[in-house]
Amino acid sequence: DQGGTLLIRRRSMRCANLNLIAGVPVCAVAVNVPASPAGEDIMQISSSYKCVSLVVALGAICSATVTLSPAADWPQHQHDAARTGYSPDRVDPPYRTRWVWLNGQGLQKGPPPYMLTRARDTSGSMQVVVADGKVFFGTTEGVFYALDAGTGAELWRYEVGWPIVATAAFADGKVVFTCQDKHVYCLSGEGGQLAWKFRTGAGIWTAPAIRDGRVFVTSRDCGAYALDLATGKQIWKADTSGPILTTPAVAGGKVFLGSEDCCAYAFDARTGKQLWKTPLPGGSFYMKWPVPVGEVVFFRMMPQYAALETDQEAERRLADVGDAGWPAEREAILAHLAKHPTRKTLFSLDTETGREKYTVPMLMAHANGCVPCPPVVAPGRRVYTIFRVGKSSLFHGAPTFGTRFACDVSRIDLETGDRVRLPLRPVKLGVGADNTGELSIGGGIMFVDHRYFVSKAFDLKTGRFYPLIMNRESEATPPRSPNWLWTREQAPNHPSTETFTPHRGYGVWGVSPAVIAAGRVYCNQLGGAIVCLDGGKTEDKP
């Protein structure tokens, strides 16, 4: 289109015929793109992707070859409107700090101070958005920032005066974010000028989704909205029976969300018509988001039952099975969930009907009132999430609150819902059973970001484990301080001595998955730090 975006209707082959919008005859275009992880019908290729060659003869038949650069943007929460959490951009280790933006103090050129003040903080559930060479994010003090993605230098800021707690979204040169002042804001990505703002009936805790020129937002006023990206005008509004604390997902012409009436919903993305509503035996969708994958949409929920007791039940069920292996564990877990459906934390619903397709054999994977993030989706509809198992395929050891069994990353079989154990050699380091872990994937590397003290990356093909090295020269940080860095040498007696890790400490409740974009990794730390990591050069790779 005239904005520099190719709209490609996906077929089984990697070629597509395009009708140019401005009356230009058909072009035959060969397109080399990564497979759509969620199997979506439409892919958008923005002008921010570098094209190696594109030859267009206006007014006549033409041919072109478009190859996407490996350095891709991360334009909205969990990368895309379907919330796959997958970027084709692979950033190999070793990881080194490129820059740090800290607590409203701006760009840090040296190690952070020993104790951080929180003059300006960032919400733990927020991801940064990386697009058009910029990093976009808001703070709980009510300031929205644009930084240079390569240097961390501040480019512009926009002040609203109310907390901004959710991830923004970027498309067509515009950046959209939600705010606790009840408004949705749209700014120019280039200079930060206000393009439009839209008022809902209550404060907004959730991230917008942008798809096909529309902005989809949810609000604590119990409503879901579709707005025109260009003008901000309301296209439709749909009501639920409870406040909405769930970031919506959009795929296959449907908008999926959960409401605090403990029901999952699907709406027609074009008209706003309610397609189905499914009550679920959970406690809250807070800080979660749906993940649609083909004919299944996954919903994560806080359990209806007390989290600590639910966690202890999980330990007892696994202990009863002993060393019998996963088939015996699976049957024990399914029997337990059939008897106690309020202990479920992951639900798989049919995207067309809203009926539950199967029960995923998953016990409470984290205690302390936390459940892991929703699944992530790699190409080929390979769905990964965090399980609680007796014998781990990736990590083992969980030295938290006396737990015996590790939280493990495994794949979900889309046909049956069963756990598919990764054929990898486990490393002796758990993700911690007391706080939530969050997943994202860049190329073939998965990042596991833990709320408290363990952040790591591993190769999905080889199982090779990599610590996230934040800054080896930073000052030592005691394990219980609110600072964000320490290293193996500086905390030798801490349970997590096998990794260099960002220390999340205490602050705004929540944690966001790592962002992989533009050849770098970006992390949001609870002390109010945005951290940019470089990957290793070819000669540095282990």
C-alpha positions, -999 to 999 in steps of 0.1 A, spaced: 0 0 0 11 36 -1 24 34 35 50 9 24 33 -22 37 28 -54 17 -3 -73 26 3 -109 17 -25 -135 17 -6 -167 28 -9 -198 7 9 -231 11 37 -220 -11 61 -190 -5 49 -170 -34 19 -147 -37 2 -126 -63 -3 -90 -52 -29 -65 -65 -14 -31 -60 -39 -9 -43 -37 23 -63 -50 7 -95 -17 -8 -106 -20 -41 -124 -11 -74 -109 25 -81 -98 40 -115 -95 61 -114 -63 84 -140 -49 85 -136 -11 109 -152 13 94 -149 47 94 -170 79 64 -192 84 35 -176 103 38 -191 138 1 -190 145 -9 -200 110 -26 -167 103 -41 -159 69 -25 -124 66 11 -114 71 21 -78 72 56 -69 61 64 -33 71 88 -11 54 110 -13 85 121 -48 72 150 -43 48 143 -55 13 173 -68 -7 157 -61 -40 123 -49 -52 117 -40 -89 83 -25 -96 72 -13 -130 41 8 -124 12 2 -148 26 -30 -161 32 -66 -150 63 -68 -129 83 -93 -108 100 -88 -75 120 -106 -49 116 -95 -13 138 -110 14 133 -100 50 162 -89 71 169 -111 101 167 -80 122 130 -77 128 109 -53 149 89 -62 180 59 -39 174 34 -49 201 29 -71 232 45 -106 226 55 -94 191 22 -95 173 -16 -93 176 -18 -131 180 6 -129 210 29 -156 197 59 -143 216 81 -153 186 105 -132 165 125 -146 136 154 -125 149 180 -148 165 205 -131 189 233 -155 198 252 -154 230 273 -144 248 251 -115 260 266 -81 270 250 -49 282 249 -23 254 230 4 273 208 9 304 181 35 308 174 39 345 146 52 367 141 84 349 178 92 354 183 86 318 210 67 300 236 51 322 272 52 311 286 33 340 275 8 367 243 17 385 243 31 420 243 6 449 207 15 459 182 27 434 156 53 442 123 49 423 117 84 412 103 69 380 94 32 377 82 9 349 54 -17 353 67 -52 356 41 -65 332 51 -42 304 73 -50 275 91 -24 255 81 -20 219 110 -19 193 101 -5 159 114 20 134 148 21 151 132 32 184 123 17 218 89 28 231 76 24 267 56 42 294 62 45 332 40 44 362 48 81 367 29 89 336 56 96 310 58 78 277 93 76 261 110 70 228 146 60 229 171 53 202 172 15 199 209 14 193 222 39 218 194 43 244 195 81 239 161 98 246 145 110 214 113 124 229 88 121 257 51 126 262 36 133 296 1 123 306 4 124 344 -13 91 351 3 56 353 10 37 321 13 0 330 9 -19 297 29 -25 265 23 -1 237 18 -10 200 33 4 168 20 5 132 21 28 102 44 53 119 21 56 150 26 44 185 -5 36 206 -6 32 244 -32 29 271 -34 47 304 -50 47 339 -66 80 331 -91 60 310 -76 71 276 -60 55 246 -33 77 232 -19 77 196 13 96 190 35 101 160 64 76 163 88 101 147 83 131 170 58 122 197 30 146 186 -5 136 197 -25 123 167 -56 114 187 -68 101 220 -99 81 229 -117 80 263 -131 47 278 -152 45 309 -124 34 333 -87 31 337 -69 7 314 -45 -20 325 -41 -38 292 -20 -35 260 -36 -26 227 -36 -49 197 -32 -35 162 -44 -55 132 -56 -44 97 -57 -7 105 -77 -12 137 -67 -8 173 -83 -32 197 -83 -23 234 -100 -35 266 -109 -15 297 -119 -19 333 -153 -4 322 -161 -40 311 -159 -31 275 -138 -41 244 -133 -15 217 -122 -14 181 -108 20 170 -97 33 136 -59 36 138 -58 66 115 -85 87 132 -91 72 167 -129 70 159 -148 41 176 -158 14 151 -175 -8 177 -178 -15 214 -186 -49 229 -196 -54 266 -188 -81 291 -200 -87 326 -168 -77 344 -138 -55 343 -113 -66 317 -77 -70 329 -67 -92 299 -47 -79 269 -67 -90 238 -54 -112 210 -65 -110 174 -63 -138 149 -85 -154 122 -109 -125 122 -117 -129 159 -108 -109 190 -102 -131 221 -102 -118 257 -110 -128 292 -132 -108 316 -132 -107 354 -166 -123 353 -143 -154 347 -155 -159 312 -135 -162 280 -150 -143 250 -146 -142 212 -159 -113 192 -160 -107 154 -130 -84 147 -149 -66 120 -184 -61 136 -178 -66 173 -205 -93 174 -201 -118 203 -193 -152 188 -191 -171 221 -188 -168 258 -173 -196 280 -174 -196 318 -141 -210 332 -134 -223 368 -105 -199 374 -100 -169 396 -87 -141 374 -72 -134 340 -51 -105 355 -18 -98 336 -25 -127 311 -35 -128 274 -50 -154 251 -29 -172 226 -48 -184 195 -31 -212 175 -50 -226 146 -82 -241 159 -72 -237 196 -70 -206 218 -52 -210 251 -62 -190 282 -41 -187 314 -58 -179 347 -50 -175 383 -65 -206 401 -98 -202 419 -83 -221 449 -56 -208 472 -24 -208 453 -1 -221 480 -24 -250 488 -28 -257 451 9 -258 448 13 -282 477 -14 -305 461 7 -305 429 37 -317 450 17 -345 466 3 -357 433 38 -359 418 53 -375 449 25 -402 448 37 -412 413 73 -415 422 97 -424 394 71 -441 372 76 -415 345 55 -391 325 26 -414 314 19 -422 351 22 -385 360 -1 -375 332 -29 -399 343 -25 -388 380 -27 -351 370 -57 -356 347 -76 -375 374 -68 -348 399 -80 -320 376 -111 -339 367 -120 -341 404 -109 -305 412 -114 -283 381 -108 -252 401 -72 -261 402 -68 -256 365 -46 -227 353 -45 -234 315 -76 -238 293 -77 -248 257 -108 -237 238 -121 -243 203 -117 -210 184 -151 -215 166 -173 -227 195 -155 -218 227 -159 -254 240 -129 -269 258 -110 -291 234 -90 -311 260 -75 -308 294 -38 -300 294 -22 -322 321 -8 -293 340 -6 -287 377 1 -254 394 35 -245 380 43 -216 403 32 -207 439 31 -173 456 -1 -164 438 16 -167 404 10 -188 373 34 -188 343 28 -166 313 6 -180 285 23 -203 259 46 -191 231 43 -202 195 72 -211 172 69 -218 134 51 -250 126 26 -242 154 50 -255 180 36 -244 213 58 -242 244 49 -235 280 60 -241 316 48 -274 333 53 -288 368 68 -323 364 85 -350 383 113 -356 358 123 -325 338 134 -324 302 152 -290 304 157 -277 340 158 -295 373 162 -283 408 139 -257 423 153 -245 456 123 -225 467 100 -231 497 110 -267 500 96 -278 467 109 -311 452 98 -308 416 110 -284 390 91 -261 367 100 -273 333 96 -259 297 79 -284 274 58 -285 243 20 -289 240 7 -314 215 -19 -294 196 -40 -324 187 -42 -340 222 -31 -314 247 -4 -337 260 30 -326 272 58 -333 247 91 -337 266 119 -319 249 146 -343 238 173 -324 256 197 -330 284 185 -311 315 207 -285 332 209 -283 369 191 -250 374 154 -246 379 134 -216 370 122 -212 406 89 -225 418 77 -196 439 74 -168 413 63 -167 377 84 -173 347 78 -157 313 88 -171 278 97 -155 245 116 -169 215 140 -153 191 149 -175 161 158 -208 178 167 -194 212 141 -193 240 144 -168 268 130 -177 302 126 -145 323 119 -152 359 104 -125 382 129 -129 410 163 -142 403 168 -166 374 169 -154 338 184 -176 311 183 -185 274 187 -219 257 189 -233 222 157 -251 214 175 -275 190 206 -284 211 194 -275 246 226 -255 252 222 -232 282 233 -196 282 232 -172 312 220 -136 305 251 -115 313 240 -81 323 272 -63 334 302 -82 349 317 -50 362 287 -37 381 287 -33 418 277 -62 440 240 -64 448 228 -83 479 202 -109 470 174 -90 488 180 -55 476 158 -38 450 187 -35 426 188 -52 392 223 -66 388 247 -90 403 270 -117 390 282 -152 399 315 -139 414 296 -112 435 270 -135 450 287 -170 453 264 -183 480 232 -174 463 211 -204 451 213 -191 415 251 -191 413 251 -207 378 240 -176 361 246 -139 357 211 -125 361 191 -93 364 178 -92 399 142 -82 399 136 -76 436 104 -60 446 83 -33 429 53 -33 405 39 -68 406 46 -87 375 73 -96 350 74 -93 312 91 -117 287 123 -105 271 120 -87 238 141 -98 208 144 -72 181 168 -55 158 196 -79 166 194 -73 204 176 -84 235 156 -59 256 146 -64 292 124 -44 315 136 -45 351 114 -38 381 138 -12 395 128 10 366 156 0 342 153 -8 305 183 -29 296 196 -35 261 218 -66 255 240 -72 225 246 -107 213 280 -122 206 299 -120 174 306 -151 154 340 -156 168 326 -152 204 300 -179 201 305 -208 225 
